[in-house]
Amino acid sequence: MLGWKKGLLRYSLLFLTGYCVYLALEVTFRGYSFRLMGLTGGIVMVVIGFLLRHGMWKLQLPLQMMIGAVIITALELAAGLFSLEVLGIRMWDYRDEWMSMCANLICPRYTLYWFLLSGVAIFFIGAVDYYLLDIGHRPVYRMFCWKFAFPEARRIRQGQTADAETTVRREGRY
């Protein structure tokens, strides 16, 4: 069970990371962005983090990435429709893209990009949970018949100092 302080820290960190990375990507590739897209990026990270925390980690990595791509595309569509219909601003236009749909707000090419980017987000969330926040076990990712994981974290047992841990290792009790 995740305590409320650690949960608030986790989801705040994920939101701020998603906000900043999404804006940075748009500014890097388009030269400008909208704050609404930053909010969308933050919400995407929180939703993916929530799903990973509640069982999505059990699935194969490509399936997790596909779920992430669908979430990103759906939230991008919702933000695009909101900005177009409510704010009267067209934040992007995929009119020239193959199979653009929903008022030219989504297309398969960018869904493929979101598929790849969601893999990075899944690894990042796993690293934050395991290394930074000390939540759960070391994440193990499955891709077809292969398994891979992050390196084991060096953790100090509660009530021990770093010197005591070194002593335990030298004596072979570790």
C-alpha positions in Angstrom: 0.0 0.0 0.0 1.3 3.4 -0.9 1.2 6.0 1.8 -0.5 9.4 1.0 2.8 11.3 1.3 4.7 9.0 -1.0 1.7 8.8 -3.4 1.4 12.6 -3.6 5.2 12.8 -4.2 5.1 10.1 -6.8 2.1 11.5 -8.8 3.4 15.1 -8.5 6.8 14.0 -9.8 5.2 12.1 -12.7 2.9 15.0 -13.6 5.7 17.6 -13.6 7.9 15.3 -15.6 5.2 14.7 -18.2 4.4 18.4 -18.3 8.0 19.4 -18.9 8.9 16.6 -21.3 5.8 17.1 -23.5 6.4 20.8 -23.8 10.1 20.3 -24.4 9.4 17.8 -27.2 6.9 20.1 -28.9 9.2 23.1 -28.7 12.2 21.0 -30.0 10.3 19.7 -33.0 7.8 22.5 -33.8 9.4 25.6 -32.3 6.4 26.4 -30.0 3.8 24.7 -27.8 0.7 25.4 -25.7 0.3 25.0 -22.0 -2.7 22.7 -22.5 -0.3 20.2 -24.2 1.9 20.3 -21.1 -1.2 19.5 -19.0 -2.0 16.7 -21.3 1.6 15.3 -21.0 1.3 15.5 -17.2 -2.0 13.7 -17.1 -0.6 11.0 -19.5 2.2 10.3 -17.1 -0.1 10.1 -14.1 -2.5 7.8 -15.9 0.2 5.4 -17.1 1.8 5.5 -13.6 -1.5 4.7 -12.0 -2.1 1.8 -14.4 1.4 0.4 -13.9 0.9 0.6 -10.1 -2.4 -1.3 -10.4 -1.4 -4.3 -12.5 -0.4 -3.2 -16.0 3.2 -4.1 -15.2 2.2 -7.8 -15.4 1.6 -7.5 -19.2 4.2 -7.9 -21.9 6.1 -4.6 -22.6 4.8 -4.2 -26.2 1.2 -4.5 -24.9 2.0 -1.9 -22.1 3.4 0.4 -24.8 0.3 -0.1 -27.0 -1.9 0.8 -24.1 0.3 3.9 -23.4 0.0 4.9 -27.1 -3.8 4.6 -27.0 -3.9 6.7 -23.8 -1.7 9.4 -25.3 -3.6 9.5 -28.5 -7.0 9.6 -26.7 -5.9 12.4 -24.4 -4.3 14.3 -27.3 -7.6 14.0 -29.2 -9.6 15.2 -26.1 -7.2 18.2 -25.6 -7.3 19.0 -29.4 -11.1 18.9 -29.4 -11.3 21.1 -26.3 -8.9 23.6 -27.7 -10.7 23.6 -31.1 -14.3 23.7 -29.9 -14.1 25.6 -26.6 -11.0 27.8 -27.0 -11.2 28.3 -30.7 -7.5 27.4 -31.2 -6.2 24.8 -33.5 -3.0 23.6 -31.7 -2.0 21.2 -34.6 -3.3 20.0 -37.9 -2.5 16.6 -39.3 -4.3 17.3 -42.6 -1.3 16.3 -44.6 -0.7 13.1 -42.7 -1.9 9.7 -44.0 -5.2 8.6 -42.4 -5.7 11.7 -40.3 -9.0 11.6 -38.5 -11.2 13.4 -36.0 -10.9 16.9 -37.5 -7.3 16.1 -38.4 -6.3 15.9 -34.8 -4.9 12.4 -34.7 -3.1 10.1 -37.2 -1.3 6.7 -37.2 2.2 8.2 -37.6 2.0 10.1 -34.3 0.4 7.1 -32.6 3.5 5.1 -33.6 5.6 7.9 -32.0 3.5 7.7 -28.9 4.0 4.0 -28.8 7.8 4.4 -28.7 7.6 7.3 -26.3 5.4 5.4 -23.9 8.1 2.8 -23.6 10.4 5.5 -22.4 7.7 6.6 -19.9 7.2 3.1 -18.6 10.9 2.6 -18.0 11.1 6.1 -16.3 8.2 5.3 -14.0 9.7 2.0 -13.1 13.0 3.6 -12.3 11.4 6.4 -10.2 9.4 3.9 -8.2 12.2 1.5 -7.6 15.3 3.7 -7.2 14.0 7.0 -6.1 10.8 6.2 -4.0 11.7 2.7 -3.0 8.2 1.4 -4.0 7.8 -2.3 -4.7 10.2 -4.7 -6.3 12.7 -4.3 -9.1 10.7 -3.9 -12.3 11.1 -6.9 -14.7 10.1 -6.3 -18.3 9.0 -9.1 -20.6 9.2 -8.9 -24.4 8.0 -12.1 -26.0 10.4 -14.8 -24.6 13.0 -12.4 -23.2 13.1 -10.8 -19.7 15.2 -7.8 -18.7 15.3 -5.6 -15.6 17.1 -2.7 -14.1 20.3 -3.4 -12.0 19.7 -4.3 -8.3 19.5 -1.3 -6.1 21.9 -1.1 -3.1 19.6 -0.6 -0.2 20.5 -0.1 3.5 18.4 -2.2 5.8 16.4 -0.2 8.3 18.4 0.3 11.5 21.8 -0.3 9.8 24.3 2.3 8.8 26.4 2.1 5.6 29.4 0.9 7.7 27.4 -1.9 9.2 26.3 -3.0 5.7 30.0 -3.1 4.6 30.9 -5.1 7.6 28.2 -7.7 6.9 29.4 -8.0 3.3 33.0 -8.6 4.3 32.1 -11.3 6.7 30.1 -13.1 4.0 26.7 -12.9 5.7 25.2 -10.7 3.0 
